[in-house]
């Protein structure tokens, strides 16, 4: 992957070093170090520059980024996914159910990473896999993927500072209140590698806001199941947060075989969907918004 950037420096950049300016623009220390080793990686007014040089209004700073190798250990494989948006800096994809994000023991060539590697390999483009937000294997919906290290660093910083607004949709068993907030810490369940639980002593703070969009029922008679269709927003990003929080208030997600194995309601996986993403473009600064309907 090759990408070039050109910055026309204004009075706001006066008397900063190149390092200080690039840090302000969101470049990580790792990226700056890599650029220093790249021929023509950092140039000021057309000449190779030291990052300690100070910049002045009117200067032209150019960045040449090269990533000649793809991620190691990710085998290209035709794993399906839908691309909603692509430019030179990022991808927005819609992930189907039964698709892990990263390879792991037992999931060597069936992950989104394998599918993305295949997509770029067919174009003969080296690509380092950088998935900015995470979804469980069976959670569907929107993901942001950075196409190079600079966009990856800036988007990861946005994620850390909670500037990427994620909205989820879900189907929960029973009729929930019209809206609410769940503020309960989450920790790994003792004796389990996968399962999480509410733990007020050892858990990390987790906050979920939900709003009921509508309600309905599945089946009839003794097999009738009432459900609430919810929209949820997270203040934190703990593993299985929505699933654990909804189960903790007596409204587990339909189809959640891990946290509600008694009743699948005909779903093969938890009814949880990454519905929308709102963030700032890492390079242009433009506001970005994407949404995709629930698959159920």
C-alpha positions as CSV (number, residue, x, y, z in Angstrom):
1,X,0.0,0.0,0.0
2,X,1.4,3.4,-1.0
3,X,-0.1,6.7,0.0
4,X,1.1,10.3,-0.3
5,X,0.0,13.3,1.7
6,X,0.6,17.0,1.3
7,X,0.2,19.6,4.1
8,X,0.3,23.4,3.4
9,X,1.3,24.7,6.8
10,X,-0.6,27.7,8.3
11,X,0.2,30.1,11.2
12,X,-1.2,27.5,13.7
13,X,1.8,25.3,12.9
14,X,4.4,28.0,13.5
15,X,7.5,27.1,15.5
16,X,6.4,23.5,15.9
17,X,8.8,20.7,15.0
18,X,7.7,18.2,12.4
19,X,7.3,15.6,15.0
20,X,5.0,17.9,17.1
21,X,3.0,18.7,14.0
22,X,2.6,15.1,12.9
23,X,1.6,14.0,16.5
24,X,-1.0,16.8,16.4
25,X,-2.3,15.4,13.1
26,X,-2.7,12.0,14.8
27,X,0.4,10.2,13.6
28,X,1.7,7.6,16.0
29,X,5.3,7.3,17.2
30,X,5.5,4.0,15.3
31,X,4.4,5.6,12.1
32,X,6.8,8.6,12.4
33,X,9.7,6.1,13.0
34,X,8.7,4.2,9.9
35,X,8.5,7.3,7.8
36,X,12.0,8.4,8.9
37,X,13.3,5.1,7.5
38,X,11.4,5.5,4.2
39,X,13.1,7.2,1.2
40,X,11.4,10.6,0.8
41,X,9.2,9.6,3.7
42,X,9.2,13.1,5.2
43,X,10.1,16.1,3.1
44,X,9.8,19.8,3.7
45,X,9.6,22.2,0.8
46,X,10.7,19.4,-1.5
47,X,13.8,18.3,0.5
48,X,14.3,15.4,2.9
49,X,13.7,16.7,6.4
50,X,14.6,15.8,9.9
51,X,11.7,15.5,12.3
52,X,13.4,17.9,14.7
53,X,13.2,20.7,12.1
54,X,10.9,23.5,12.9
55,X,8.2,24.5,10.4
56,X,6.9,28.0,9.4
57,X,3.7,29.2,7.8
58,X,3.7,28.6,4.1
59,X,6.0,25.6,4.3
60,X,4.9,22.5,2.4
61,X,5.2,19.2,4.2
62,X,4.9,16.0,2.2
63,X,4.6,12.5,3.5
64,X,5.3,9.3,1.5
65,X,4.0,6.1,3.1
66,X,5.0,2.7,1.9
67,X,3.7,-0.6,3.2
68,X,5.2,-3.2,0.8
69,X,4.2,-6.3,2.8
70,X,0.8,-7.8,3.7
71,X,-0.1,-9.1,7.2
72,X,1.8,-12.2,8.0
73,X,-0.2,-15.3,9.1
74,X,-3.4,-14.2,7.3
75,X,-4.2,-16.6,4.4
76,X,-6.3,-15.1,1.6
77,X,-9.6,-16.9,1.4
78,X,-13.0,-16.1,-0.2
79,X,-14.8,-15.3,3.0
80,X,-18.0,-13.2,2.1
81,X,-18.6,-9.6,3.2
82,X,-20.2,-6.5,1.7
83,X,-18.4,-3.3,1.1
84,X,-20.5,-0.2,1.8
85,X,-17.8,2.4,1.2
86,X,-14.2,2.5,0.2
87,X,-11.7,5.3,-0.5
88,X,-7.9,5.5,-0.3
89,X,-7.9,5.5,3.5
90,X,-10.6,3.2,4.8
91,X,-13.2,0.6,4.2
92,X,-16.6,0.3,5.7
93,X,-17.9,-3.3,5.6
94,X,-21.0,-5.2,6.6
95,X,-20.0,-8.4,8.4
96,X,-22.3,-11.4,8.2
97,X,-23.0,-13.8,11.1
98,X,-20.7,-16.8,11.7
99,X,-17.6,-14.7,10.7
100,X,-14.8,-14.2,13.3
101,X,-12.9,-10.9,13.0
102,X,-9.4,-12.4,13.4
103,X,-7.8,-15.8,12.9
104,X,-7.5,-17.9,16.1
105,X,-7.1,-21.5,17.0
106,X,-9.8,-23.4,15.0
107,X,-10.4,-20.3,12.8
108,X,-7.5,-20.2,10.4
109,X,-9.1,-19.4,7.0
110,X,-12.8,-18.5,7.8
111,X,-12.5,-15.0,9.2
112,X,-13.1,-11.5,7.9
113,X,-9.4,-11.0,7.9
114,X,-9.0,-13.8,5.4
115,X,-11.7,-12.3,3.2
116,X,-10.1,-8.9,3.3
117,X,-6.7,-10.4,2.5
118,X,-8.3,-12.1,-0.5
119,X,-9.9,-8.9,-1.7
120,X,-6.6,-7.0,-1.8
121,X,-4.6,-10.0,-3.1
122,X,-6.9,-10.2,-6.1
123,X,-5.9,-6.6,-6.8
124,X,-2.2,-7.4,-6.2
125,X,-2.1,-4.8,-3.4
126,X,-0.2,-5.4,-0.2
127,X,-2.4,-4.9,2.8
128,X,-1.9,-4.9,6.5
129,X,-5.2,-5.8,8.3
130,X,-6.4,-3.1,10.7
131,X,-9.9,-3.5,12.1
132,X,-10.8,-0.5,14.2
133,X,-13.9,-1.7,16.0
134,X,-14.7,-5.2,17.0
135,X,-17.7,-7.5,16.7
136,X,-18.4,-11.0,18.1
137,X,-18.4,-13.8,15.6
138,X,-22.2,-13.9,15.3
139,X,-22.8,-10.2,15.7
140,X,-23.6,-8.7,12.3
141,X,-23.1,-5.3,10.9
142,X,-20.7,-2.4,10.3
143,X,-17.0,-2.4,10.8
144,X,-14.3,0.2,10.0
145,X,-11.0,-1.0,8.4
146,X,-8.1,1.3,8.0
147,X,-6.2,0.9,4.7
148,X,-2.8,2.1,5.9
149,X,-1.0,2.9,9.1
150,X,-1.8,6.6,9.2
151,X,-5.5,6.2,9.0
152,X,-5.2,3.3,11.4
153,X,-3.5,5.4,14.0
154,X,-5.9,8.3,13.7
155,X,-9.0,6.1,13.8
156,X,-7.7,4.1,16.7
157,X,-7.2,7.3,18.6
158,X,-10.7,8.3,17.8
159,X,-11.9,5.0,19.1
160,X,-9.9,5.3,22.3
161,X,-11.3,8.8,22.9
162,X,-14.9,7.5,22.2
163,X,-15.3,9.8,19.2
164,X,-16.6,6.9,17.0
165,X,-20.3,6.7,17.8
166,X,-21.6,3.2,17.5
167,X,-25.3,2.3,17.5
168,X,-26.6,-1.2,17.7
169,X,-29.9,-2.9,17.2
170,X,-31.1,-6.0,19.0
171,X,-34.0,-8.2,19.8
172,X,-34.4,-8.8,23.6
173,X,-36.7,-11.3,25.2
174,X,-39.6,-9.7,27.1
175,X,-40.9,-6.2,27.2
176,X,-38.2,-3.8,28.4
177,X,-38.8,-0.3,29.8
178,X,-39.1,2.3,27.1
179,X,-35.5,3.3,27.8
180,X,-32.8,2.9,30.4
181,X,-29.1,2.9,31.3
182,X,-27.2,-0.2,32.6
183,X,-24.1,0.8,34.6
184,X,-22.6,-2.5,35.8
185,X,-18.9,-3.7,35.7
186,X,-18.0,-6.7,33.6
187,X,-15.3,-9.3,34.2
188,X,-14.3,-12.7,32.8
189,X,-16.4,-15.4,34.4
190,X,-14.3,-17.6,36.6
191,X,-13.4,-20.9,34.9
192,X,-14.4,-19.7,31.4
193,X,-12.2,-18.4,28.6
194,X,-15.1,-16.9,26.7
195,X,-18.0,-16.0,29.1
196,X,-18.3,-12.7,30.9
197,X,-20.4,-11.7,33.9
198,X,-21.3,-8.8,36.1
199,X,-18.7,-8.5,38.8
200,X,-18.8,-5.4,41.1
201,X,-15.5,-6.3,42.8
202,X,-13.2,-7.3,39.9
203,X,-15.0,-6.0,36.8
204,X,-14.3,-3.0,34.6
205,X,-16.9,-0.3,34.4
206,X,-19.4,-0.8,31.5
207,X,-22.2,1.5,30.5
208,X,-25.0,0.7,28.0
209,X,-27.9,3.0,27.0
210,X,-30.9,1.4,25.4
211,X,-34.2,2.6,23.9
212,X,-37.1,0.4,22.9
213,X,-38.1,1.0,19.3
214,X,-41.1,-1.3,19.3
215,X,-42.3,-4.7,20.6
216,X,-43.8,-7.9,19.3
217,X,-44.1,-11.6,19.6
218,X,-42.9,-14.8,18.0
219,X,-45.0,-17.9,18.0
220,X,-48.4,-18.4,19.8
221,X,-50.0,-20.1,22.7
222,X,-47.6,-21.8,25.1
223,X,-44.7,-21.1,22.7
224,X,-45.3,-17.4,22.5
225,X,-42.3,-15.2,23.1
226,X,-42.6,-11.5,23.7
227,X,-39.7,-9.4,22.5
228,X,-38.5,-5.8,22.4
229,X,-36.7,-4.3,19.4
230,X,-34.0,-2.1,20.9
231,X,-31.5,0.6,19.9
232,X,-28.4,0.6,22.0
233,X,-25.4,2.9,22.5
234,X,-22.2,2.2,24.4
235,X,-20.1,4.4,26.6
236,X,-17.6,1.6,26.9
237,X,-16.6,-1.4,24.8
238,X,-16.3,-4.4,27.0
239,X,-16.3,-7.9,25.6
240,X,-20.0,-9.2,25.2
241,X,-21.1,-5.9,26.9
242,X,-24.6,-5.7,25.4
243,X,-25.2,-9.4,25.8
244,X,-24.2,-9.5,29.4
245,X,-26.0,-6.3,30.4
246,X,-29.3,-7.3,28.8
247,X,-29.1,-10.7,30.4
248,X,-28.4,-9.1,33.8
249,X,-31.7,-7.1,33.7
250,X,-33.7,-10.2,32.7
251,X,-34.0,-9.4,29.0
252,X,-31.4,-11.6,27.2
253,X,-31.0,-11.3,23.5
254,X,-33.0,-13.7,21.4
255,X,-30.8,-16.5,20.0
256,X,-27.9,-15.9,22.5
257,X,-26.9,-19.5,23.1
258,X,-24.1,-18.5,25.5
259,X,-26.1,-16.3,27.9
260,X,-29.6,-17.6,27.3
261,X,-29.3,-21.3,26.1
262,X,-32.9,-22.1,27.2
263,X,-34.6,-20.3,24.4
264,X,-33.2,-19.7,20.9
265,X,-36.6,-18.4,19.5
266,X,-35.7,-19.8,16.2
267,X,-32.5,-17.8,15.8
268,X,-29.2,-19.5,15.0
269,X,-27.2,-16.7,16.7
270,X,-27.7,-13.7,19.0
271,X,-30.0,-11.0,17.4
272,X,-27.4,-8.2,17.7
273,X,-26.4,-5.9,14.9
274,X,-23.9,-3.0,14.5
275,X,-26.5,-0.7,12.9
276,X,-24.6,2.7,12.5
277,X,-21.3,4.4,12.7
278,X,-20.6,8.1,13.0
279,X,-17.0,9.4,13.0
280,X,-14.6,11.9,11.4
281,X,-12.7,10.9,8.3
282,X,-9.1,10.3,9.4
283,X,-7.5,12.3,6.6
284,X,-10.0,14.8,5.2
285,X,-11.7,15.6,8.5
286,X,-15.2,15.2,6.9
287,X,-18.1,13.9,9.0
288,X,-18.9,10.3,8.1
289,X,-22.1,8.4,8.8
290,X,-23.1,4.9,7.7
291,X,-26.1,2.6,8.6
292,X,-27.3,-0.7,7.5
293,X,-30.6,-2.4,8.4
294,X,-30.9,-5.4,10.6
295,X,-30.8,-8.8,8.8
296,X,-33.8,-10.2,10.6
